[in-house]
Amino acid sequence: MMAGCDRADERKRKEALPPIRCKHCSRLLCRGIAQTIEIKCPKCGTIQIIQGCEAVTAKCCVNGRPLL
């Protein structure tokens, strides 16, 4: 196999997975289908709880401080 073919196949697999983005700054956090996950955006610091690929709680905490 040629290395270029492997890269093309890998790219197709990545594109097939749905992107999960930060609801605050739109940075790509990961790709895939999440059942339940809590993730902190490295760019803006927003902590999000994602269930079934949808952000349930966005901006509950920014830069380590809870929003009131």
C-alpha positions as CSV (number, residue, x, y, z in Angstrom):
1,M,0.0,0.0,0.0
2,M,1.1,3.5,-0.6
3,A,1.3,6.0,2.3
4,G,-0.8,8.5,0.4
5,C,-3.7,6.1,0.2
6,D,-3.6,5.6,4.0
7,R,-3.7,9.3,4.6
8,A,-6.7,9.7,2.3
9,D,-8.6,6.9,4.0
10,E,-7.8,8.4,7.4
11,R,-9.1,11.8,6.2
12,K,-12.3,10.2,5.0
13,R,-12.9,8.5,8.3
14,K,-12.3,11.8,10.2
15,E,-14.7,13.7,7.9
16,A,-17.4,11.0,8.4
17,L,-17.5,11.6,12.2
18,P,-19.6,14.6,13.3
19,P,-17.7,17.5,14.8
20,I,-18.3,18.6,18.4
21,R,-17.6,22.3,18.7
22,C,-17.5,24.8,21.6
23,K,-20.8,26.6,21.8
24,H,-18.9,29.8,23.0
25,C,-16.0,30.2,20.5
26,S,-16.8,27.4,17.9
27,R,-13.4,25.7,18.4
28,L,-13.4,22.1,17.3
29,L,-13.1,20.1,20.5
30,C,-13.4,16.6,19.1
31,R,-15.0,14.4,16.4
32,G,-17.3,11.5,17.1
33,I,-20.5,10.5,18.8
34,A,-20.5,11.2,22.5
35,Q,-22.9,9.5,24.8
36,T,-22.0,11.7,27.8
37,I,-18.9,13.8,28.2
38,E,-17.7,16.9,30.1
39,I,-15.1,18.8,28.3
40,K,-13.2,22.1,28.8
41,C,-12.4,24.2,25.8
42,P,-8.7,24.9,25.8
43,K,-9.2,28.2,23.9
44,C,-11.9,30.0,26.0
45,G,-12.1,27.9,29.1
46,T,-15.8,27.1,28.8
47,I,-16.8,23.8,30.4
48,Q,-19.6,21.9,28.5
49,I,-21.5,18.8,29.2
50,I,-22.3,17.0,25.9
51,Q,-24.8,14.2,25.6
52,G,-25.6,12.6,22.3
53,C,-23.4,15.1,20.3
54,E,-25.4,18.1,21.6
55,A,-24.1,20.5,24.2
56,V,-26.5,20.5,27.1
57,T,-24.7,23.0,29.3
58,A,-22.6,25.6,27.7
59,K,-20.7,28.4,29.4
60,C,-21.5,27.0,32.9
61,C,-17.9,28.0,33.9
62,V,-15.5,30.3,32.1
63,N,-11.8,30.5,33.0
64,G,-12.5,28.5,36.2
65,R,-15.1,30.9,37.5
66,P,-18.8,29.9,37.6
67,L,-21.2,32.2,35.8
68,L,-23.9,33.8,37.9
